[in-house]
Amino acid sequence: MATKKTQIKTEKIYATGKRKTAIARVWLVAGSGKLSINGVSLDTWLGGHEAIKMRVLQPLRLTKQESAVDITASAIGGGYSAQADALRHGISKALSLFEASFRPILKPRGLLTRDSRVVERKKYGKHKARRSPQFSKR
């Protein structure tokens, strides 16, 4: 009688997430649920921004992997919100590489799609990208 053994993945999976000018490099490995960003925990890294923390953890909650994988990440560029979204994108990509069955869960919610919106460049003769100087009739 053959017994089916559960296969534990031990290799590190690497993925890159991007948002605006922020880039997050994510390494994912099967573990106990540790999350380290730039050498510190998520709570220390984001402080009191609970809504942004929930956005970062969204792919882990959807795939029910909060306490099944360890994540080490480094985020550079942009602000903390853009870095958090880049981290969410990187975690989603790493999870889909970790287990192919997670892709149908993450894809319809747009977590595997890179948000390509970036700041529009400033044009000459304008105050900002589109803001014109005030018009004076007299």
Stockholm file with secondary structure:
# STOCKHOLM 1.0

chainA/1-138         MATKKTQIKTEKIYATGKRKTAIARVWLVAGSGKLSINGVSLDTWLGGHEAIKMRVLQPLRLTKQESAVDITASAIGGGYSAQADALRHGISKALSLFEASFRPILKPRGLLTRDSRVVERKKYGKHKARRSPQFSKR
#=GR chainA/1-138 SS CCCCCCCCCCSCEEEEEEETTEEEEEEEEESSCCEEETTEEHHHHHTTCHHHHHHHHHHHHHTTCTTTEEEEEEEESSCHHHHHHHHHHHHHHHHHHHCGGGHHHHGGGTSSSCBCCCCCCCCTTSSSSSCCCCCCCC
#=GC SS_cons         CCCCCCCCCCSCEEEEEEETTEEEEEEEEESSCCEEETTEEHHHHHTTCHHHHHHHHHHHHHTTCTTTEEEEEEEESSCHHHHHHHHHHHHHHHHHHHCGGGHHHHGGGTSSSCBCCCCCCCCTTSSSSSCCCCCCCC
//
